[in-house]
Amino acid sequence: MYCMEHLLALLTTEKAKKLEFRACGPPMIVLECKRYPLQGPPITAEDVLRLFRSVATSRQMWNLRECGSVQFIYALPDRSAFLVQAKMEDEHIVFEVS
């Protein structure tokens, strides 16, 4: 199972442009404009929701459900800030972190 804190650390250490989360495949990392799947199992729609909830507030979740998309800044203590962009696609959350 994927952990958002570890994925954000990977994003930082690899100096990647972004991480992409979509059900039915593993998270994707974007390095130098090329997308690469992370080694690991595919994620389900429930996994995507769990990962998104780990960085979103209840207000941001509400905005996503009501407006169909949301973007916000997420920061861990002593780490860089990350831009989170999410949207609804066919009743499922799709999001990226850069």
N, C-alpha and C positions, 0 to 999 in steps of 0.2 A: 504494500500500500504506500502511496506517495504522501510525503509530508511537505506542506507548503514552506515551512522554514528551511528545510533542506533544499528544496527547489529554488528558493530565492538565493540561498548561498551559492548554488551552482550557477545561477544567472550572473551573480557578481564575480565569482572566481574565474569563470570562463569568458568574462567580458562580452557576454552575448547581447544581442539587440533585444530579444524578447523570448518569452515562453508562451506557447499557445496551448489552450486546453479545450478539447472537443471530445465528446463521447465517441466510443468505438475505435479508438487508437490510443497509443501512448502520448503523453505530453510531447510537444515538439519544441525544440530549441532552435533559435535562429542565430546563426553565426555568419557574419559577412554576407548577408543577404541570401543565405541558403538555409533551408529548413531540414532539420535532422530529428528523427524520432529518438526519444530517450530509451535506453534499454530498460525493459520492464513490461509488465502486462498492459493491455489496453485498459483505458478507464471507462467506466460506465457513466451514464447521466447522473447517477447518485454520487459517484466520486467527484465529478465536476462540481456539483452543487456543494458537497462537503468542502472541497478545496476553496471554492469561492467564498463560502460562509466563513472560512478561517481568516479571511482578510477584509470582509465587508461588515459594516455595521447593519443593524436592523433597518435604519433609514435608507441606506444604500440598497439593501435588498428590496425594500418597498419601492424605491425609485425605479429599479430594474423591472419589477413586475408591472408597475403602472405605466411607465414610459417606454418600455421595450429596450432601453439601453441606459447605461450609466458609466461614468468615468470618475475616478478619484485617485488621490495619492495615498499610498500605504507605506508606512515606515516601521521597521523594527528598531528597537533601541540599539544605538551604536552601529547602525548600518545605513546604507543609502536609502533614499526614498524611491519608490517604484510607482509608475503609472499603471493603474488597473483600468482596463476598458472591457466592458461586458455588454452582451446583447442577448436577446431571446431569439432562438431559431427553432421553429416548430415545437414550441412548448419546452425547449431545453436551453440551458445556459451555455453560451460559448464565451470564453474570455481569454484575454492575453495580459501579460505583465511585462512591462519594459522599464 
